[in-house]
Amino acid sequence: MDAQHDVLVVGAGCAGMRAAIEAFDAGADVAMISKIHPTRSHSGAAEGGINAALGNASEDDPETHAFDTVKGSDYLGDQDAIEILCREAPGDVYQLENWGAVFSRTEDGRIAQRPFGAAGAPRTAYAADITGHVLVQVLYEQVVKRDILTYEEWFAWKLVVDDGRCQGVICWDLLNGGLKVVGAKTVILATGGAGRLYTGTTNAYSCTGDGMALALRAGVALKDMEMMQFHPTTLAPTGVLITEGCRGEGAYLLNSEGERFLKDYAPNAMELASRDVISRAEQTEIDQGRGIEGNVLLDLRHLGAEKILERLHGTRELSMVFMGIDPIHEPIPVRPGAHYHMGGVDTDAWGQTSLTGLYAAGEVACVSVHGANRLGGNALMETITFGKRSGRHAADWALANTTVTVPEGVVTDAERELKALLDRRDGERPWKIRDELAATMHENFGVFRREDQMQRQGQIVDGLRERYERVVVEDKGDVFNSDLTQALELGFLLELAEAMVVCGIARKESRGAHARPHDFPERDDENFLKHTLVTSVDGRPRLDWKPVTMTKWEPKERTY
Ligand SMILES: Cc1cc2nc3c(=O)[nH]c(=O)nc-3n(C[C@H](O)[C@H](O)[C@H](O)COP(=O)(O)OP(=O)(O)OC[C@H]3O[C@@H](n4cnc5c(N)ncnc54)[C@H](O)[C@@H]3O)c2cc1C
């Protein structure tokens, strides 16, 4: 063992840092592992804001927030977890403010809140359109202030499981090379999402679903893996995000005929309907020939230069840099892009998984507060509230228990496996498989899903997994061997894709992000008001189901 801690947090985005701070404050010896510098985590890319019922812009309360979230989830969210999120959110946002988060302000100096999709009240606190950047900096300051150790540029590759408990992590040291073993009484996965499964994605290159795959390999179940959210406003072809904050500030979506087409899909909420509804509307317009080169248009012009420059300056810059378009003068071409994984590691409301000592929080986890469709602004809130809760529980557990064992065999097995991969001299390059995976997931497991396409995707992923067995890492070196880590990430992505397809085929209904207009166009509460659960048996996914927790909201038809 190279080091040992009470609590080891894998990932240093909003969820990981918030968890580490809480564990530290609870008295635990805590460290973080991150494959990139903490402030480069994808959380820093969040633009639009964070949801809490502060009631600053109009009347609002946690109960309304909870109902909006339940409805937004298409009733697949667990209502006990949603109630916790909405109840603790205001206090958690004020805590961030007290730590120095520079939220935008109302005229009278309170935290300003903008309207966001499917929210009954303006509820999204924001710092212009760089909210994530601000939160990451503030949390990092708190980490530095507490002198919390970060194993930076260490790649977590395997969990150590001994005696039915998670007792540490085996990492590859990116800077110096070599395997490092860190023992811990509790491990919190906070590794973020897996958008890189798709070609057009808003997610950073680091979002490869590592923690989900680590949990799956350790025998822990993944929940609702078919639920990948497509964000309605991303730039072609890269998938760079144009924030929902634009629509929150009043931007229109237009088709090639210059019509605000949402009148036909969500006549009340229009551009502020939920993301699944808008992405489907856009895709329908594009498929029926009312798009413009595969896009629709996001029109900000009527907001005026002053508002755009004050509240959406980052968006203007992105659109000028990536599209050569100044939204003050021209509409921005946008299309749906893979954005957020509602699914993830199955946890309870304290972040605990079924494996003692293993926790998960943030996008890697599925508590589940987002169910089949996440509301914009709820993800950042989840990272903070459930980061805090898992940090607290993991610390309490660690402080009440003493031993950590990392059996020698676990380490020698890992060394042998790594050597076999690096010793391979010929075979296929990982990037080819990765590109094929991302392109076919986009084609066959996108906004709309068809049985035949999902079946085909299952076979494609099978084939890619076979080819992956012969993948060759050309860089044999120790220093910044990103060739190696990208190959390992690809292995993770392939297993997650397989899990997603299995769940997608099994869910024979349309709910939230899972839309099957051709064979099962309706939501089917009688048969499918339940979570999918996937565990790995001999490296292959096994599907189970788990009931949804209801507290006070009966499923109703969902219209906006
Ligand atoms: C462009 C964009 C804009 C968004 N805007 C908003 C918004 O306005 N409001 C909102 O609520 N949500 C938004 N979201 C969603 C939200 O930002 C994310 O869900 C959330 O920030 C994820 O935080 P996280 O801490 O779980 O993961 P991340 O911030 O992605 O951090 C993951 C961490 O895990 C580490 N890691 C991963 N794998 C490994 C490994 N194998 N070994 C070691 N370390 C590892 C990384 O180094 C990183 O530190 C947005 C998302 C995107 C992509």
The ligand as an SDF file (V2000), in Angstrom:
LIG
                    3D

 53 58  0  0  0  0  0  0  0  0999 V2000
  -21.2690   21.9150  -20.6620 C   0  0  0  0  0  0  0  0  0  0  0  0
  -22.0840   21.5410  -19.4490 C   0  0  0  0  0  0  0  0  0  0  0  0
  -22.8730   22.4930  -18.8280 C   0  0  0  0  0  0  0  0  0  0  0  0
  -23.6430   22.1600  -17.7230 C   0  0  0  0  0  0  0  0  0  0  0  0
  -24.4020   23.1210  -17.1190 N   0  0  0  0  0  0  0  0  0  0  0  0
  -25.1000   22.8160  -16.0050 C   0  0  0  0  0  0  0  0  0  0  0  0
  -25.8440   23.8100  -15.3170 C   0  0  0  0  0  0  0  0  0  0  0  0
  -25.8410   24.9840  -15.6860 O   0  0  0  0  0  0  0  0  0  0  0  0
  -26.5370   23.4450  -14.2120 N   0  0  0  0  0  0  0  0  0  0  0  0
  -26.5430   22.1730  -13.7490 C   0  0  0  0  0  0  0  0  0  0  0  0
  -27.1830   21.8910  -12.7430 O   0  0  0  0  0  0  0  0  0  0  0  0
  -25.8330   21.2060  -14.3850 N   0  0  0  0  0  0  0  0  0  0  0  0
  -25.1140   21.5020  -15.4860 C   0  0  0  0  0  0  0  0  0  0  0  0
  -24.3950   20.5180  -16.1190 N   0  0  0  0  0  0  0  0  0  0  0  0
  -24.2840   19.1940  -15.4830 C   0  0  0  0  0  0  0  0  0  0  0  0
  -23.3340   19.2850  -14.2970 C   0  0  0  0  0  0  0  0  0  0  0  0
  -22.3990   20.2910  -14.5130 O   0  0  0  0  0  0  0  0  0  0  0  0
  -22.6040   17.9740  -14.0670 C   0  0  0  0  0  0  0  0  0  0  0  0
  -23.5050   16.9260  -13.9730 O   0  0  0  0  0  0  0  0  0  0  0  0
  -21.7960   18.0400  -12.7670 C   0  0  0  0  0  0  0  0  0  0  0  0
  -21.0070   19.1930  -12.7210 O   0  0  0  0  0  0  0  0  0  0  0  0
  -20.9470   16.8170  -12.5950 C   0  0  0  0  0  0  0  0  0  0  0  0
  -20.1450   17.0020  -11.4630 O   0  0  0  0  0  0  0  0  0  0  0  0
  -19.3520   15.8010  -10.8380 P   0  0  0  0  0  0  0  0  0  0  0  0
  -18.6190   16.3730   -9.6790 O   0  0  0  0  0  0  0  0  0  0  0  0
  -20.2460   14.6700  -10.6320 O   0  0  0  0  0  0  0  0  0  0  0  0
  -18.3160   15.3670  -11.9930 O   0  0  0  0  0  0  0  0  0  0  0  0
  -17.1910   16.1870  -12.7840 P   0  0  0  0  0  0  0  0  0  0  0  0
  -17.2300   17.6240  -12.5390 O   0  0  0  0  0  0  0  0  0  0  0  0
  -17.2450   15.7220  -14.1920 O   0  0  0  0  0  0  0  0  0  0  0  0
  -15.8470   15.6800  -12.1330 O   0  0  0  0  0  0  0  0  0  0  0  0
  -15.3810   14.3710  -12.3140 C   0  0  0  0  0  0  0  0  0  0  0  0
  -14.0660   14.2210  -11.5890 C   0  0  0  0  0  0  0  0  0  0  0  0
  -13.7120   12.8540  -11.5950 O   0  0  0  0  0  0  0  0  0  0  0  0
  -12.3610   12.7160  -11.9510 C   0  0  0  0  0  0  0  0  0  0  0  0
  -12.2080   11.4070  -12.5600 N   0  0  0  0  0  0  0  0  0  0  0  0
  -12.9870   10.8150  -13.5000 C   0  0  0  0  0  0  0  0  0  0  0  0
  -12.5400    9.5970  -13.7820 N   0  0  0  0  0  0  0  0  0  0  0  0
  -11.4480    9.4000  -13.0190 C   0  0  0  0  0  0  0  0  0  0  0  0
  -10.5240    8.3330  -12.8570 C   0  0  0  0  0  0  0  0  0  0  0  0
  -10.6290    7.1930  -13.5440 N   0  0  0  0  0  0  0  0  0  0  0  0
   -9.5230    8.4950  -11.9770 N   0  0  0  0  0  0  0  0  0  0  0  0
   -9.3740    9.6460  -11.2750 C   0  0  0  0  0  0  0  0  0  0  0  0
  -10.2200   10.6760  -11.3840 N   0  0  0  0  0  0  0  0  0  0  0  0
  -11.2400   10.5490  -12.2420 C   0  0  0  0  0  0  0  0  0  0  0  0
  -12.0700   13.8740  -12.8580 C   0  0  0  0  0  0  0  0  0  0  0  0
  -10.7010   14.1640  -12.8290 O   0  0  0  0  0  0  0  0  0  0  0  0
  -12.9110   14.9680  -12.2140 C   0  0  0  0  0  0  0  0  0  0  0  0
  -12.1900   15.5910  -11.1880 O   0  0  0  0  0  0  0  0  0  0  0  0
  -23.6240   20.8300  -17.2300 C   0  0  0  0  0  0  0  0  0  0  0  0
  -22.8310   19.8920  -17.8430 C   0  0  0  0  0  0  0  0  0  0  0  0
  -22.0840   20.2280  -18.9520 C   0  0  0  0  0  0  0  0  0  0  0  0
  -21.2860   19.1500  -19.6200 C   0  0  0  0  0  0  0  0  0  0  0  0
  1  2  1  0
  2  3  1  0
  2 52  2  0
  3  4  2  0
  4  5  1  0
  4 50  1  0
  5  6  2  0
  6  7  1  0
  6 13  1  0
  7  8  2  0
  7  9  1  0
  9 10  1  0
 10 11  2  0
 10 12  1  0
 12 13  2  0
 13 14  1  0
 14 15  1  0
 14 50  1  0
 15 16  1  0
 16 17  1  0
 16 18  1  0
 18 19  1  0
 18 20  1  0
 20 21  1  0
 20 22  1  0
 22 23  1  0
 23 24  1  0
 24 25  2  0
 24 26  1  0
 24 27  1  0
 27 28  1  0
 28 29  2  0
 28 30  1  0
 28 31  1  0
 31 32  1  0
 32 33  1  0
 33 34  1  0
 33 48  1  0
 34 35  1  0
 35 36  1  0
 35 46  1  0
 36 37  1  0
 36 45  1  0
 37 38  2  0
 38 39  1  0
 39 40  1  0
 39 45  2  0
 40 41  1  0
 40 42  2  0
 42 43  1  0
 43 44  2  0
 44 45  1  0
 46 47  1  0
 46 48  1  0
 48 49  1  0
 50 51  2  0
 51 52  1  0
 52 53  1  0
M  END
$$$$
